[in-house]
Amino acid sequence: MKKTAFALAVAVTAAACAGCGGGQTAGQTDAAGSGTQGQVRTGAPSSSEGELIVAWWGNQTRNERTQKVLDLYTQENPEITFDGQPSEFSDYWNKLATAAAGNSLPDVLQMDYKYLDQYVENGLLMDLSPYVENGLLDISDCNQGIIDSGKVNDGLYALCIGISAPSLVYSKTVTEQAGVEIKDNMTMDEFLDICRQIYAKTGYKTNIAYGDGEQYVEYLLRSRDITMFGDGKLGGEASDYVEYFELYETGIKEGWLIDPSVFVERTKTTELNPLVYGTSPENMAWCTFHFSNQYPVLVESAAQGNEIGITTWPSNDVGKSNYLKPSQFLCVSKDAGNPEEAVRFINWFTNSTECNDILLGERGVPVSQSVAESIALRLPEAEQEMIAYVNDVVSVNSSKVNPPAGSGASEVIDLLNQLEEQVCYGQMTAEEAGNQLFTMGNEMLAK
């Protein structure tokens, strides 16, 4: 891929993110210790301060590359060592909640866009603005739109480290065997027709978004100009939430939806996704709903002979539904013992070519334009396909990402996943699930 193509990806995604972050009014804090926000501590670290705890969620590829990065930083800065703490996505947030309650959050933590406002409102993150002002955090090579995605009100609480988009990742091998064509921007009816055809001709079933449904519910609601989480309540009406559950209800009845029992003994680790982990129609799906930054890992994890492709999530108005978003941020917690060293590490993570020669865009397009350009020629084919998808498919037919969900959203998401499971096991209808999600979800958000 040409150098200019990667630079274009940075420019396009930056423009799409302009104004996406911040603008939320912080509520009353209910977590301990917001007093360290914005304070710049000085002085060299003592021996007890020479270790940084860094936590992130991810797959095995991310874990290995991140650990190599930590080792390289210690090699270049022998006075700093690391306690790297990787987790699977759902476990990660449970661990952070426990750590927050005990005032023992990691020094540097990976943050998701949808939780950023909640962590800031609860006083758990440090404002990085003073470090930008004193030059310790250099963002001069970063597009302001990307930087603004980490702002809440007047503070910069998170630094974006990659851009991604919703993506339907699928087995070209299976779709070709079934004789069906996968095109970008599929309508819901087109997608359902393909699910039925593939099942009838090959026996392979569909994995929609089991266990991660809130992102696809939000996606479907956007096609109707409805924001799922906004103004302290769920947007739309109860009937608007039924459509998502109907996908599961219909898929189970017609046989083309993968059985939920497949997930019982699997974590959400990307390498165990049914698209790439399985050898037969009983335990392997022909597609999965993911984000584009996970595409290279899915390609790498696929069995030999299973060719993988990427397209958009189905919707009756993909242009309204689709969006570009920060894939992750790095933050400094309010519990950081030496925030200056934590910020120095984030600055290096962002601006070091050597660091990103190891990461190779696994978390998405690097935020530093010069770094992005410098690694462009080293990107494997899957990463190049990911960038082409972002540039050529999503950026030309998408809308502004929703603001981060506010307090109470996590409970609603847990409820959604529970209801989804009950629909899959025939314990309630899609209509009952949609009504219960809307009613109980609003009660949760009103607390």
C-alpha positions as CSV (number, residue, x, y, z in Angstrom):
1,M,0.0,0.0,0.0
2,K,1.3,3.5,-0.8
3,K,2.4,5.8,1.9
4,T,-0.2,8.4,1.0
5,A,-3.0,5.9,1.4
6,F,-2.2,5.3,5.0
7,A,-1.9,9.1,5.6
8,L,-5.3,9.5,4.0
9,A,-6.8,7.0,6.5
10,V,-5.5,9.2,9.3
11,A,-7.0,12.4,7.7
12,V,-10.4,10.8,6.9
13,T,-10.8,9.2,10.3
14,A,-9.7,12.3,12.0
15,A,-12.3,14.4,10.2
16,A,-15.0,11.9,11.1
17,C,-14.1,12.1,14.8
18,A,-14.1,15.9,15.0
19,G,-16.5,16.9,17.8
20,C,-17.4,13.3,18.7
21,G,-16.0,13.5,22.2
22,G,-16.9,15.7,25.1
23,G,-19.8,18.1,25.3
24,Q,-21.3,16.1,28.1
25,T,-22.2,17.7,31.4
26,A,-20.6,15.8,34.3
27,G,-22.9,14.6,37.0
28,Q,-22.3,14.3,40.7
29,T,-19.3,12.1,41.5
30,D,-19.9,9.0,43.6
31,A,-16.4,7.6,43.5
32,A,-13.6,8.4,45.9
33,G,-10.7,10.7,45.2
34,S,-11.2,13.2,42.4
35,G,-8.6,15.5,44.0
36,T,-5.7,14.5,41.8
37,Q,-7.3,15.5,38.5
38,G,-5.2,18.1,36.7
39,Q,-2.4,18.2,39.2
40,V,1.1,17.9,37.8
41,R,3.5,16.2,40.1
42,T,7.2,16.8,39.6
43,G,10.4,15.0,40.5
44,A,12.2,11.8,39.5
45,P,10.6,8.6,40.6
46,S,11.9,6.8,43.7
47,S,12.6,3.1,43.6
48,S,9.0,2.5,44.8
49,E,7.7,4.7,42.0
50,G,9.7,3.0,39.3
51,E,7.0,0.5,38.3
52,L,4.0,1.4,36.2
53,I,0.9,-0.8,36.2
54,V,-0.6,-0.9,32.7
55,A,-4.0,-2.6,32.1
56,W,-5.7,-3.3,28.8
57,W,-8.2,-5.7,27.2
58,G,-7.4,-7.6,24.1
59,N,-6.6,-10.8,22.2
60,Q,-3.4,-12.8,22.3
61,T,-1.9,-10.8,19.4
62,R,-2.4,-7.6,21.2
63,N,-1.1,-9.0,24.5
64,E,2.1,-10.2,22.9
65,R,2.7,-7.0,21.0
66,T,1.9,-4.8,24.0
67,Q,4.3,-6.8,26.2
68,K,7.1,-6.3,23.6
69,V,6.4,-2.6,23.7
70,L,6.6,-2.5,27.5
71,D,9.9,-4.5,27.4
72,L,11.3,-2.0,24.8
73,Y,10.4,1.0,27.0
74,T,12.2,-0.6,30.0
75,Q,15.2,-1.3,27.7
76,E,15.3,2.4,26.8
77,N,14.4,3.6,30.3
78,P,15.9,1.1,32.8
79,E,14.5,3.0,35.8
80,I,11.0,2.1,34.7
81,T,9.5,-1.4,34.9
82,F,6.0,-2.5,34.2
83,D,3.3,-4.8,35.6
84,G,1.3,-5.5,32.4
85,Q,-2.2,-6.7,33.2
86,P,-4.1,-7.9,30.1
87,S,-7.7,-9.2,30.4
88,E,-10.6,-10.4,28.3
89,F,-13.0,-7.5,27.6
90,S,-15.8,-8.2,30.1
91,D,-13.4,-9.3,32.8
92,Y,-11.4,-6.1,32.3
93,W,-14.3,-3.8,33.3
94,N,-15.1,-6.0,36.3
95,K,-11.5,-5.7,37.5
96,L,-11.5,-2.0,37.0
97,A,-14.7,-1.6,39.0
98,T,-13.2,-3.6,41.9
99,A,-9.9,-1.5,41.7
100,A,-11.8,1.8,41.6
101,A,-13.7,0.8,44.8
102,G,-10.4,0.1,46.5
103,N,-8.6,3.2,45.2
104,S,-6.1,1.0,43.4
105,L,-6.7,1.6,39.7
106,P,-3.8,0.9,37.3
107,D,-1.5,3.8,36.6
108,V,-2.2,3.6,32.8
109,L,-5.5,2.0,31.6
110,Q,-7.0,1.4,28.3
111,M,-10.4,3.0,27.9
112,D,-13.4,2.5,25.7
113,Y,-15.3,5.4,24.2
114,K,-18.6,4.4,25.6
115,Y,-17.4,4.4,29.2
116,L,-15.2,7.5,29.1
117,D,-17.9,10.0,30.4
118,Q,-18.8,7.6,33.3
119,Y,-15.2,7.4,34.5
120,V,-14.7,11.1,34.3
121,E,-18.0,11.8,36.1
122,N,-16.9,9.5,38.9
123,G,-13.6,11.3,39.3
124,L,-11.5,8.3,38.3
125,L,-9.3,9.8,35.6
126,M,-6.7,12.6,35.5
127,D,-7.0,15.6,33.2
128,L,-4.1,15.4,30.8
129,S,-4.4,19.1,29.7
130,P,-1.7,20.4,32.0
131,Y,0.8,17.9,30.6
132,V,0.0,19.1,27.1
133,E,0.5,22.7,28.2
134,N,3.9,21.9,29.8
135,G,5.0,19.8,26.8
136,L,5.2,16.4,28.5
137,L,2.5,15.1,26.2
138,D,3.2,16.0,22.6
139,I,0.1,16.0,20.4
140,S,1.4,18.5,17.8
141,D,1.4,15.8,15.1
142,C,-2.2,14.6,15.9
143,N,-5.3,15.9,14.2
144,Q,-7.4,18.0,16.6
145,G,-10.5,16.1,15.8
146,I,-9.0,12.9,17.1
147,I,-7.7,14.6,20.2
148,D,-11.2,16.1,20.9
149,S,-12.7,12.6,21.0
150,G,-10.9,12.2,24.4
151,K,-12.3,15.4,25.9
152,V,-15.1,15.8,28.4
153,N,-16.2,19.4,29.1
154,D,-12.9,21.4,29.2
155,G,-10.6,18.6,30.1
156,L,-8.6,16.1,28.1
157,Y,-9.0,12.8,30.0
158,A,-8.0,10.3,27.3
159,L,-5.7,10.0,24.3
160,C,-7.1,8.1,21.3
161,I,-4.7,5.4,20.1
162,G,-6.7,4.1,17.1
163,I,-9.7,4.5,14.9
164,S,-12.2,1.7,14.0
165,A,-15.6,1.1,12.5
166,P,-18.3,-1.6,12.8
167,S,-17.6,-4.5,10.5
168,L,-19.2,-7.8,9.5
169,V,-16.3,-10.2,9.1
170,Y,-17.2,-13.3,7.1
171,S,-15.8,-16.5,5.6
172,K,-15.4,-16.0,1.8
173,T,-14.8,-19.7,1.6
174,V,-18.3,-20.5,3.0
175,T,-20.1,-17.8,1.0
176,E,-18.5,-18.9,-2.2
177,Q,-19.5,-22.5,-1.4
178,A,-23.1,-21.3,-1.0
179,G,-22.9,-19.3,-4.2
180,V,-24.0,-16.1,-2.5
181,E,-22.5,-12.6,-3.1
182,I,-21.6,-10.4,-0.1
183,K,-21.9,-6.7,-0.9
184,D,-21.3,-3.6,1.2
185,N,-24.2,-1.7,2.7
186,M,-26.6,-4.7,2.8
187,T,-30.2,-4.1,3.9
188,M,-31.7,-6.3,6.7
189,D,-33.8,-8.3,4.2
190,E,-30.7,-9.0,2.0
191,F,-28.8,-10.1,5.1
192,L,-31.5,-12.4,6.3
193,D,-31.9,-13.9,2.8
194,I,-28.1,-14.7,2.8
195,C,-28.3,-16.3,6.3
196,R,-31.1,-18.6,5.0
197,Q,-29.3,-19.5,1.8
198,I,-26.0,-20.3,3.5
199,Y,-27.6,-22.5,6.1
200,A,-29.7,-24.3,3.4
201,K,-26.7,-24.9,1.1
202,T,-23.8,-25.5,3.5
203,G,-25.3,-26.0,7.0
204,Y,-23.2,-23.2,8.4
205,K,-25.1,-20.9,10.8
206,T,-24.9,-17.2,11.6
207,N,-23.4,-15.5,14.6
208,I,-25.0,-12.1,15.0
209,A,-23.7,-10.2,18.1
210,Y,-24.3,-12.7,20.9
211,G,-23.1,-11.2,24.2
212,D,-22.2,-7.9,22.6
213,G,-25.7,-6.8,21.5
214,E,-25.8,-3.3,22.7
215,Q,-23.6,-2.1,19.8
216,Y,-25.8,-3.6,17.2
217,V,-29.0,-2.4,18.9
218,E,-27.5,1.1,18.8
219,Y,-26.6,0.6,15.2
220,L,-30.1,-0.4,14.2
221,L,-31.7,2.5,16.2
222,R,-29.4,5.0,14.4
223,S,-31.1,4.0,11.1
224,R,-34.3,5.5,12.6
225,D,-32.6,8.6,14.0
226,I,-32.8,7.3,17.5
227,T,-30.0,7.6,20.1
228,M,-30.0,4.6,22.4
229,F,-28.6,6.3,25.5
230,G,-29.4,10.0,25.8
231,D,-30.9,12.5,28.3
232,G,-31.0,9.9,31.1
233,K,-33.3,7.5,29.3
234,L,-33.5,5.1,26.4
235,G,-34.4,6.7,23.1
236,G,-37.4,5.7,21.0
237,E,-40.2,3.5,22.1
238,A,-40.4,-0.1,23.4
239,S,-41.3,-1.4,19.9
240,D,-38.0,0.0,18.5
241,Y,-36.1,-2.5,20.6
242,V,-38.0,-5.5,19.4
243,E,-36.3,-5.7,16.0
244,Y,-33.0,-6.8,17.5
245,F,-34.5,-9.6,19.5
246,E,-36.6,-10.7,16.5
247,L,-33.3,-11.6,14.7
248,Y,-32.6,-14.2,17.4
249,E,-36.1,-15.4,17.6
250,T,-36.4,-15.8,13.9
251,G,-32.9,-17.4,13.5
252,I,-33.6,-20.0,16.2
253,K,-37.0,-20.9,14.8
254,E,-35.6,-21.2,11.2
255,G,-32.4,-22.9,12.3
256,W,-29.8,-20.6,10.8
257,L,-28.7,-18.9,14.0
258,I,-25.8,-20.5,15.9
259,D,-26.8,-22.2,19.1
260,P,-25.9,-20.2,22.2
261,S,-24.5,-23.3,23.8
262,V,-21.5,-22.8,21.5
263,F,-20.4,-19.9,23.7
264,V,-20.8,-21.6,27.1
265,E,-17.2,-22.7,27.4
266,R,-15.7,-19.9,25.4
267,T,-14.5,-16.5,26.4
268,K,-14.9,-13.5,24.2
269,T,-11.3,-13.8,23.1
270,T,-11.1,-13.1,19.4
271,E,-9.2,-16.2,18.6
272,L,-12.1,-18.3,20.0
273,N,-14.7,-16.6,17.9
274,P,-16.9,-19.2,16.0
275,L,-15.9,-17.7,12.7
276,V,-12.3,-18.8,13.1
277,Y,-12.5,-21.4,15.9
278,G,-14.3,-24.5,14.7
279,T,-14.1,-27.0,11.9
280,S,-17.7,-27.9,11.2
281,P,-21.2,-26.3,11.0
282,E,-21.9,-27.5,14.5
283,N,-19.3,-25.2,16.1
284,M,-18.3,-22.7,13.4
285,A,-20.2,-19.7,12.1
286,W,-19.9,-18.1,8.7
287,C,-19.7,-14.5,10.0
288,T,-19.3,-12.4,13.1
289,F,-20.1,-8.8,14.1
290,H,-16.9,-7.1,15.2
291,F,-15.0,-3.8,14.8
292,S,-12.5,-3.2,12.0
293,N,-9.4,-3.2,14.2
294,Q,-10.1,-6.8,15.0
295,Y,-10.2,-7.9,11.4
296,P,-6.4,-8.6,11.1
297,V,-6.5,-10.8,14.2
298,L,-9.5,-12.8,12.8
299,V,-7.6,-13.2,9.5
300,E,-4.6,-14.4,11.4
301,S,-6.6,-16.8,13.5
302,A,-8.5,-18.4,10.7
303,A,-7.7,-22.0,9.8
304,Q,-5.8,-22.6,6.6
305,G,-8.2,-22.6,3.7
306,N,-10.7,-20.3,5.4
307,E,-10.5,-17.0,3.5
308,I,-11.8,-14.1,5.5
309,G,-13.6,-10.9,4.2
310,I,-15.0,-7.7,5.6
311,T,-18.1,-5.6,4.9
312,T,-20.7,-3.5,6.8
313,W,-23.2,-4.5,9.3
314,P,-26.7,-4.8,7.7
315,S,-29.2,-2.0,8.2
316,N,-32.1,-0.5,6.4
317,D,-30.1,2.8,6.2
318,V,-26.4,2.0,6.6
319,G,-25.4,5.6,6.0
320,K,-27.3,6.6,9.1
321,S,-26.3,3.6,11.1
322,N,-22.6,3.4,10.4
323,Y,-19.9,5.5,12.0
324,L,-16.2,5.8,12.7
325,K,-15.1,5.8,16.4
326,P,-12.0,5.8,18.6
327,S,-11.1,2.1,19.0
328,Q,-9.5,2.7,22.4
329,F,-7.9,5.4,24.5
330,L,-5.1,5.5,27.0
331,C,-5.8,7.3,30.3
332,V,-4.0,8.0,33.6
333,S,-6.0,7.0,36.6
334,K,-6.5,9.3,39.7
335,D,-4.7,6.5,41.7
336,A,-1.4,6.8,39.6
337,G,1.5,7.1,42.0
338,N,3.7,8.9,39.5
339,P,1.5,10.5,36.8
340,E,4.4,12.1,35.1
341,E,6.0,8.8,34.2
342,A,2.6,7.5,33.1
343,V,2.2,10.5,30.8
344,R,5.8,10.0,29.5
345,F,4.9,6.4,28.6
346,I,1.7,7.5,26.8
347,N,3.6,10.1,24.9
348,W,6.2,7.5,23.8
349,F,3.4,5.0,22.9
350,T,1.8,7.7,20.7
351,N,4.9,9.3,19.0
352,S,7.5,6.5,18.9
353,T,8.1,4.9,15.5
354,E,10.0,2.0,17.2
355,C,7.0,1.4,19.5
356,N,4.5,1.4,16.6
357,D,6.8,-0.8,14.5
358,I,5.8,-3.5,17.0
359,L,2.1,-2.6,17.3
360,L,1.6,-2.2,13.5
361,G,-1.8,-0.6,13.8
362,E,-3.4,-3.6,15.7
363,R,-5.5,-1.1,17.8
364,G,-6.4,0.9,14.7
365,V,-4.9,3.7,12.7
366,P,-2.2,5.4,14.8
367,V,-3.1,8.9,16.0
368,S,0.2,10.4,15.0
369,Q,0.2,11.1,11.3
370,S,4.0,10.8,10.9
371,V,4.0,7.5,12.8
372,A,1.1,6.2,10.6
373,E,3.0,7.1,7.5
374,S,6.3,5.6,8.7
375,I,4.8,2.1,9.3
376,A,2.5,2.1,6.2
377,L,4.9,0.0,4.1
378,R,5.3,-2.5,6.8
379,L,1.6,-3.3,7.2
380,P,0.5,-6.9,6.4
381,E,-2.2,-7.4,3.8
382,A,-5.0,-7.7,6.4
383,E,-4.1,-4.4,8.0
384,Q,-4.1,-2.8,4.5
385,E,-7.6,-4.3,3.8
386,M,-8.8,-2.9,7.1
387,I,-7.6,0.6,6.2
388,A,-9.1,0.3,2.7
389,Y,-12.4,-0.7,4.4
390,V,-12.4,2.4,6.6
391,N,-11.4,4.7,3.8
392,D,-13.4,3.5,0.9
393,V,-16.5,2.0,2.5
394,V,-17.3,3.5,5.9
395,S,-16.0,7.0,5.6
396,V,-18.0,7.8,2.5
397,N,-21.3,6.5,3.9
398,S,-21.5,7.1,7.6
399,S,-22.7,9.5,10.3
400,K,-21.3,11.1,13.5
401,V,-20.8,8.6,16.3
402,N,-23.2,8.8,19.3
403,P,-21.9,10.4,22.4
404,P,-20.6,8.1,25.1
405,A,-23.3,6.4,27.2
406,G,-23.9,7.9,30.7
407,S,-24.2,6.4,34.1
408,G,-26.4,3.4,34.4
409,A,-25.7,2.1,30.8
410,S,-23.7,-0.9,32.1
411,E,-26.7,-2.2,33.9
412,V,-28.9,-1.8,30.8
413,I,-26.3,-3.6,28.7
414,D,-26.2,-6.5,31.2
415,L,-30.0,-6.7,31.1
416,L,-29.9,-6.7,27.3
417,N,-27.6,-9.7,27.2
418,Q,-29.7,-11.6,29.7
419,L,-32.8,-11.0,27.7
420,E,-31.1,-12.0,24.5
421,E,-30.1,-15.3,26.1
422,Q,-33.7,-16.0,27.2
423,V,-35.0,-15.3,23.7
424,C,-32.4,-17.8,22.3
425,Y,-33.5,-20.5,24.7
426,G,-37.2,-19.8,24.0
427,Q,-37.9,-18.5,27.5
428,M,-39.5,-15.3,26.2
429,T,-40.6,-13.8,23.0
430,A,-38.8,-11.0,21.1
431,E,-41.7,-8.6,21.9
432,E,-41.6,-9.4,25.6
433,A,-37.8,-8.9,25.6
434,G,-38.0,-5.6,23.8
435,N,-40.7,-4.3,26.2
436,Q,-38.8,-5.5,29.2
437,L,-35.6,-3.9,28.1
438,F,-37.3,-0.6,27.5
439,T,-39.2,-0.6,30.8
440,M,-36.5,-1.9,33.1
441,G,-33.7,0.0,31.2
442,N,-35.4,3.3,31.8
443,E,-35.9,2.4,35.5
444,M,-32.1,1.7,35.7
445,L,-31.2,4.9,34.0
446,A,-33.5,7.0,36.2
447,K,-31.8,5.9,39.5
